[in-house]
Amino acid sequence: MKSNLIPSQKIRVGIIGLSADGGWGASAHFPSLSKLPELFEITGLTASTPAKAQAAAQKYGVPFVVRQTESGWAQMASDSLR
C-alpha cells in the first residue's frame, strides 16, 4: 500500500502575533512554515496593532492582514491558525 505524505492541496495558515520586530511567530512559526512551501501557504496574519501587522505583512510578504481578530479571520481562507 502506497502512503502519500504530501497533501493534494496546501494547508492555508494564518499566524496570530507575527511581528516584524521578532517574537515567537517570527522566530518559529513563520520560518518553519515557509521552509515547506509545497505543504503550507501563509495566507494572513495579525499582530498587536494594525501598524505592526502591516509592517509584518510587508516584511514577510503575507497578503492578508487582519485588523480585528474576531471578524477578520472569518474573511480569510485559512485551514489553521498558529
C-alpha positions in Angstrom: 0.0 0.0 0.0 1.4 3.4 -1.0 1.4 6.2 1.5 1.0 9.8 0.3 2.6 12.1 2.8 2.1 15.3 0.7 -1.5 16.6 0.7 -3.1 17.3 -2.7 -3.7 20.9 -1.5 -1.5 23.2 0.5 -2.6 23.8 4.1 -3.5 27.5 4.4 -2.3 29.1 7.6 -2.9 32.3 9.4 -0.4 33.5 12.0 -1.6 35.3 15.1 1.1 37.6 16.6 3.5 37.7 13.7 5.6 40.8 14.2 8.2 42.5 12.1 10.1 43.1 15.3 10.6 39.5 16.2 8.9 37.3 18.7 7.7 33.7 18.7 5.7 33.9 15.4 8.7 35.4 13.6 11.3 33.1 15.1 9.5 29.8 15.0 6.2 29.6 13.1 7.0 31.7 10.0 10.4 30.2 9.3 9.2 26.7 9.8 6.1 27.0 7.6 7.9 29.0 4.9 10.5 26.3 4.5 7.8 23.9 3.3 6.1 25.9 0.6 4.8 22.6 -1.0 2.8 21.9 2.1 1.9 25.3 3.6 0.6 28.7 2.3 0.7 31.6 4.8 -2.5 33.4 3.9 -2.8 36.0 6.6 -1.5 37.4 9.9 -2.4 39.7 12.8 -0.3 41.5 15.4 -0.9 43.6 18.5 -1.6 46.7 16.5 -2.7 47.4 12.9 0.6 49.2 12.2 2.6 46.2 13.4 0.5 43.8 11.4 1.0 45.9 8.2 4.8 46.1 8.8 4.9 42.3 9.3 2.9 41.7 6.1 5.3 43.9 4.1 8.4 42.3 5.7 7.2 38.7 5.2 5.2 39.1 2.0 1.9 37.9 3.6 -1.1 39.0 1.5 -3.8 39.5 4.1 -3.7 41.5 7.4 -6.4 41.0 10.0 -7.0 44.2 11.9 -9.8 42.9 14.2 -9.2 39.3 15.1 -12.8 38.2 15.7 -14.3 39.4 12.5 -11.2 39.3 10.3 -10.3 35.7 10.4 -13.7 34.8 9.0 -12.8 36.7 5.8 -9.5 34.9 5.3 -9.3 31.5 3.7 -7.4 29.5 6.3 -7.3 25.9 7.4 -5.2 26.6 10.5 -4.3 29.4 12.9 -1.0 29.5 14.7 
